Amino acid sequence: MNAQHLDCRNLSIRQAGLTILEAYNAAQNGTEFTAHVDSMDASLRMWLIEAGARHQFQEDEAGGWRLTVRRGLSPGQGTIPGLHHVAISGDSDVWSCERSKCLARFDGHTGQVIQVAEVATKASHLTIDPSGKSVFVADPGGDALLAVATDDLSVQHVWPAPGGPQLPTVTDDGIVCVTGAGTDTLTIVRPRTHGYHVQTIDVGICPHDPLVAADDNCVFVPCAGDGTIVKVDLEDGNILGRHSVGDGPAHLAMHPDGSKLYVANTFDGTLCCLSVEGDLLAREASGPWAHQPVISPDGHFVFVANFFDDTVSVFETDGLKKVAMLETDAYPHGLYMSPQGRWLIATGYSSDYLRVYDTATNTQAARIEVGRGSSHVAFLPDQETAYVTCSVDDHLARLDLTTMSCTQRTGLSL
């Protein structure tokens, strides 16, 4: 197969995606190649977007679709095994998992590794049980959701979760749910007096990042393939509503008062606001591959990372008036707000840098070198320290937000 032109017709979506990303990783930075596919399936589109494989496509006269793919600085996100996701529990426990087997706990005060354990086949993201007793890890490599004990990192439960689960979330009552884009499903795990009840339901085409409602009674699931937000009752799994929002809804953000949802539609580059009852209240253009929305704690502004053109759009939450556009480093895979809302951080996966913005002025406060493949961010409660996973260089970077500097880089070696 020609490295400059791939014929992926007659391949499954999975085979086509793997072939394109293999060629992407083998290409030189800044070069382009083309690929033919039978269908621009929503799961393939989202897969390439999440990988950071910048591309454009058009229908081919000979049948199928022709993609032009441009190689960035880093290999495709998800194709390398480095540290990817990060979360914080308590005052100083920093948790991070690889796109591989390992889960690790770091000391947030010192940045040092405390524990490492092989728990997954190929992990992706994690979330912390509000009780502090478990870390829930999505394992798309094993089509499973894992419960790992925080005290000794032993795997307590392995629940089936089909479709390559990626983005788990948990309620205050300990109900965990995760989508499976490959099977159009949502898996819900409910704690019971004796064990757990596991339910997997069909929700819609290519579901992405679920968001629990403010009252913890239901979860909103963006389904990129059919342009809807699906509202699901967490107690019984019943579908409570399907609401059209645009092309390619991916991630959601909830207004602090719990009354409105903000939806980034990746395929059409728009931001939508809708009530939790499903009424569409506003819709505005954000930017190509609008993907990740974040809301300020005071509820006044919503920020959206636009993956294709390396920008963050800033909107007023009421009416979605766009008030600013911020430049990011290449591929802002993670967009995170500090707990009190002073700082906004946009990672740069296809860069060695990330950027910090002052939300009071919507201006850049710093550009900090952290290492290749910066992906996700978590803040310590002290408001002065943040941790960043750098997937390509496979380390955790420690940020001092008082000096706007990277003070430490730590790998998994004990």
C-alpha positions in Angstrom: 0.0 0.0 0.0 1.4 3.4 -1.1 2.5 5.4 2.0 1.4 8.6 0.3 -2.0 7.2 -0.8 -3.9 4.6 1.2 -6.8 2.7 -0.2 -8.8 1.8 2.8 -12.0 0.9 0.9 -13.4 -2.6 1.7 -11.8 -2.3 5.2 -13.8 -2.2 8.4 -14.0 1.1 10.2 -11.5 -0.2 12.8 -9.1 -1.5 10.2 -9.3 1.8 8.2 -8.7 3.8 11.3 -5.7 1.7 12.4 -4.3 1.9 8.9 -4.6 5.7 8.7 -3.1 6.2 12.1 -0.2 3.9 11.3 0.6 5.9 8.3 0.1 9.1 10.3 2.7 8.0 12.9 5.1 7.0 10.2 4.9 10.3 8.3 7.2 13.3 8.8 6.0 16.3 10.7 4.2 18.7 8.4 3.7 16.3 5.5 0.4 15.1 4.0 -1.0 11.9 2.6 -4.4 10.8 1.3 -6.6 8.0 2.1 -9.8 6.6 0.5 -12.5 5.1 2.7 -15.9 3.7 1.9 -17.8 5.9 4.5 -17.0 8.9 6.7 -18.6 7.0 9.7 -19.0 9.2 12.8 -16.9 6.9 14.9 -14.0 7.1 12.4 -14.3 10.9 12.2 -14.3 11.2 16.0 -11.4 8.7 16.3 -9.2 10.8 13.9 -10.2 14.0 15.6 -9.4 12.7 19.1 -6.1 11.3 17.7 -5.2 14.9 16.6 -4.9 13.7 13.0 -5.8 16.9 11.3 -7.7 16.1 8.1 -10.2 17.3 5.5 -12.4 15.1 3.4 -14.6 15.2 0.3 -16.8 12.8 -1.6 -14.9 11.1 -4.4 -16.4 10.8 -7.9 -15.2 7.2 -8.0 -17.1 6.4 -4.9 -16.4 6.7 -1.2 -14.5 9.5 0.4 -11.1 11.0 0.0 -9.2 12.2 3.1 -6.2 14.5 3.1 -4.3 14.0 6.4 -1.6 16.3 7.7 1.0 15.0 10.2 1.5 17.0 13.4 4.5 17.1 15.7 3.2 14.2 17.9 2.1 10.7 17.0 -1.7 10.1 17.1 -3.2 10.5 20.6 -4.2 7.0 21.8 -1.6 5.2 19.7 1.1 5.6 22.3 1.2 4.1 25.9 2.2 7.2 27.9 0.5 8.8 30.9 -2.8 10.3 29.6 -5.4 11.2 32.2 -5.1 12.7 35.7 -7.4 13.4 38.6 -7.0 14.5 42.2 -8.6 13.3 45.4 -8.3 14.8 48.9 -5.7 17.4 49.5 -2.8 15.8 47.6 -3.4 12.4 46.0 -2.8 12.7 42.3 -4.0 9.8 40.2 -2.9 9.1 36.6 -3.3 6.2 34.2 -1.4 5.3 31.0 -2.8 4.4 27.7 -1.5 1.0 28.7 -1.6 -1.1 31.8 -0.6 1.1 34.7 -2.4 3.2 37.3 -0.3 5.4 39.6 -0.7 7.5 42.6 1.6 10.6 43.2 2.1 12.8 46.2 0.8 16.2 45.1 3.0 18.1 47.5 6.3 16.5 46.3 5.4 15.2 42.9 6.8 11.9 43.7 5.4 8.5 42.8 3.9 6.6 45.7 2.3 3.5 44.1 2.2 2.0 40.6 0.2 -1.1 39.6 -0.7 -2.9 36.4 -4.5 -3.0 36.4 -5.7 -2.7 32.8 -5.3 -4.2 29.3 -5.2 -0.7 27.8 -6.6 2.1 30.0 -7.8 5.5 29.0 -9.5 7.7 31.6 -10.4 7.5 35.3 -12.7 9.0 37.9 -12.6 9.0 41.7 -15.3 7.5 43.9 -16.6 10.3 46.1 -16.0 8.1 49.1 -12.3 8.0 48.3 -12.2 4.2 48.4 -12.0 3.5 44.7 -10.6 4.7 41.4 -12.7 3.8 38.4 -10.7 3.2 35.3 -12.0 2.7 31.8 -10.2 -0.1 30.0 -11.1 0.0 26.3 -8.5 -2.6 25.6 -10.5 -5.1 27.7 -14.0 -3.7 27.1 -14.3 -3.2 30.8 -14.7 -0.8 33.7 -12.4 -1.4 36.6 -12.8 -0.5 40.3 -9.3 -0.2 41.9 -8.9 0.2 45.7 -7.1 3.5 46.6 -5.2 2.0 49.5 -3.3 -0.8 47.7 -4.2 -0.4 44.0 -5.7 -3.9 43.9 -8.5 -4.5 41.3 -11.7 -5.0 43.2 -14.1 -5.3 40.4 -14.0 -5.8 36.6 -17.4 -5.0 35.0 -18.1 -5.6 31.3 -18.5 -2.4 29.3 -18.6 -3.0 25.6 -17.7 -0.6 22.8 -14.2 0.5 23.9 -15.2 2.5 27.0 -13.2 5.8 27.4 -14.7 8.4 29.7 -16.2 7.2 33.0 -18.1 9.5 35.4 -19.5 8.9 38.9 -22.3 10.4 40.9 -22.2 11.4 44.6 -24.0 8.2 45.3 -21.4 6.1 43.6 -23.2 5.2 40.4 -20.6 4.9 37.6 -21.4 5.2 33.9 -19.3 5.0 30.8 -20.1 5.1 27.1 -19.0 2.6 24.4 -18.7 4.4 21.1 -18.1 1.1 19.2 -21.4 -0.4 20.3 -23.5 2.8 20.7 -24.1 2.0 24.3 -24.0 3.3 27.9 -23.0 1.1 30.7 -24.3 1.9 34.2 -22.9 0.3 37.4 -25.1 0.8 40.5 -23.9 0.0 44.0 -26.3 -2.2 45.9 -26.4 -3.6 49.5 -24.8 -6.8 48.2 -22.6 -6.0 45.3 -23.4 -4.1 42.1 -26.0 -4.0 39.4 -24.6 -3.6 35.9 -26.8 -2.5 33.0 -25.8 -1.7 29.4 -28.3 0.1 27.2 -28.4 1.4 23.6 -28.3 5.2 23.5 -27.4 6.4 20.1 -24.7 6.5 17.4 -21.2 7.1 18.6 -21.8 8.3 22.2 -19.0 10.3 23.7 -18.5 12.0 27.1 -21.5 11.6 29.5 -22.4 14.3 32.1 -24.3 13.7 35.3 -27.2 16.1 36.1 -26.9 18.4 39.1 -29.5 16.3 41.0 -27.6 13.1 40.2 -30.8 11.4 39.0 -30.0 11.3 35.3 -27.1 11.5 32.9 -26.8 13.4 29.6 -25.1 11.5 26.8 -23.9 13.3 23.6 -24.2 11.1 20.6 -22.0 12.4 17.8 -23.4 10.2 15.1 -27.0 11.3 15.3 -26.6 14.8 16.6 -28.5 14.4 19.8 -28.2 14.6 23.6 -29.8 11.6 25.2 -31.2 12.0 28.7 -31.0 8.7 30.7 -32.5 7.9 34.1 -29.7 6.5 36.2 -31.9 4.4 38.4 -33.5 2.3 35.7 -31.8 3.2 32.5 -34.9 4.5 30.8 -34.5 7.1 28.0 -36.1 10.3 29.2 -35.6 12.3 26.1 -33.6 12.8 22.9 -32.7 16.4 21.9 -31.2 17.5 18.6 -28.3 19.9 19.0 -26.1 19.9 15.9 -23.6 17.7 14.1 -21.1 15.8 16.2 -21.9 16.6 19.9 -18.9 15.5 21.9 -18.4 17.1 25.3 -20.8 18.9 27.6 -20.6 21.5 30.4 -23.3 22.3 33.0 -24.1 25.8 34.2 -23.2 26.2 37.9 -26.9 26.7 38.7 -27.7 23.3 37.1 -30.3 24.7 34.7 -28.5 24.7 31.3 -26.2 22.5 29.3 -23.6 23.7 26.8 -22.7 21.4 24.0 -19.7 21.5 21.6 -20.6 20.1 18.2 -17.4 19.0 16.8 -18.4 18.2 13.2 -20.1 21.5 12.5 -18.0 23.7 14.8 -20.9 25.2 16.8 -21.7 25.7 20.5 -25.3 25.1 21.7 -27.0 26.0 24.9 -30.1 24.0 26.0 -32.2 23.7 29.1 -31.9 20.5 31.1 -35.5 19.9 29.8 -34.1 19.8 26.3 -35.2 23.2 24.9 -32.6 24.7 22.5 -31.9 28.2 23.9 -29.0 29.4 21.7 -26.6 28.3 19.0 -23.5 30.0 17.7 -20.4 29.3 15.6 -17.3 28.5 17.7 -14.6 27.1 15.4 -13.5 24.1 13.4 -13.7 20.9 15.5 -15.2 22.7 18.5 -14.9 20.0 21.1 -14.4 20.8 24.7 -16.5 23.4 26.7 -15.6 24.7 30.1 -17.7 27.1 32.2 -16.3 29.7 34.7 -17.4 29.0 38.3 -19.4 32.3 38.4 -21.4 31.0 35.4 -20.7 34.1 33.3 -18.5 32.7 30.5 -18.1 29.4 28.6 -14.8 28.6 26.9 -14.6 26.1 23.9 -11.4 24.5 22.6 -11.5 24.3 18.8 -9.2 21.4 17.9 -8.7 22.1 14.1 -7.5 25.7 14.2 -5.8 25.7 17.7 -8.0 28.3 19.3 -10.3 28.8 22.3 -13.6 30.7 21.8 -15.0 32.7 24.7 -18.7 33.2 25.0 -21.1 34.9 27.4 -23.3 32.1 28.9 -26.4 34.1 28.4 -27.1 34.3 24.7 -23.7 33.0 23.6 -22.3 36.3 22.5 -18.7 35.6 21.5 -16.4 38.0 23.3 -12.9 36.7 22.6 -10.8 34.2 20.6 -7.6 32.9 22.2 -4.7 31.3 20.4 -3.5 27.9 21.7 -0.6 25.6 21.0 -1.2 22.9 18.5 -4.1 20.6 19.3 -5.6 21.8 22.7 -6.7 18.3 23.7 -7.4 19.4 27.3 -9.1 22.6 28.5 -9.3 23.1 32.3 -10.4 25.8 34.7 -8.8 26.3 38.1 -11.3 25.7 40.9 -11.8 29.4 41.7 -11.9 30.3 38.1 -8.8 32.6 37.8 -6.8 30.5 35.4 -7.7 28.6 32.2 -5.2 26.0 30.9 -5.2 24.7 27.3 -2.8 21.9 26.7 -0.9 21.5 23.4 -0.7 17.8 22.5 1.2 18.4 19.3 3.6 20.8 21.0 6.1 21.0 23.8 4.0 23.7 25.5 0.7 24.6 27.0 -0.9 28.0 27.7 -2.4 29.6 30.7 -5.0 32.4 30.4 -6.2 35.0 32.8 -10.0 34.7 32.8 -10.5 38.2 34.2 -9.0 39.7 31.1 -9.3 36.8 28.6 -5.6 37.2 27.8 -2.6 34.8 27.8 -0.8 34.8 31.1 2.0 32.3 30.2 3.2 29.8 27.7 5.0 27.0 29.6 7.2 24.2 28.3 6.0 21.0 29.9 7.0 18.2 27.4 5.5 16.5 24.4 1.9 15.4 24.3 0.3 17.4 27.1 -3.2 16.0 27.4 -5.1 16.5 30.7 -4.8 18.7 33.8 -5.8 18.6 37.4 -5.5 21.3 40.1 -4.6 20.8 43.8 -6.9 22.5 46.2 -4.2 25.0 47.1 -5.0 26.8 43.8 -1.3 27.2 43.2 -0.3 23.8 41.8 -1.5 21.9 38.7 -0.4 18.6 37.3 -0.3 17.8 33.6 0.0 14.4 31.8 2.4 14.5 28.9 1.6 11.4 26.9 4.4 11.4 24.4 7.2 12.0 26.9 5.4 9.8 29.4 5.6 11.9 32.5 3.6 14.1 34.8 4.5 17.7 34.8 4.1 19.9 37.9 3.1 23.5 37.3 3.6 26.4 39.8 0.9 28.9 39.0 2.4 31.6 41.2 5.6 31.6 39.1 4.0 30.2 35.9 6.7 27.6 35.5 7.1 23.8 35.2 9.0 22.8 38.4 9.1 19.0 38.0 8.6 16.2 35.5 8.1 12.7 37.0 7.7 9.3 35.3 6.4 6.1 36.8 9.6 4.7 38.1 9.5 4.4 41.9 
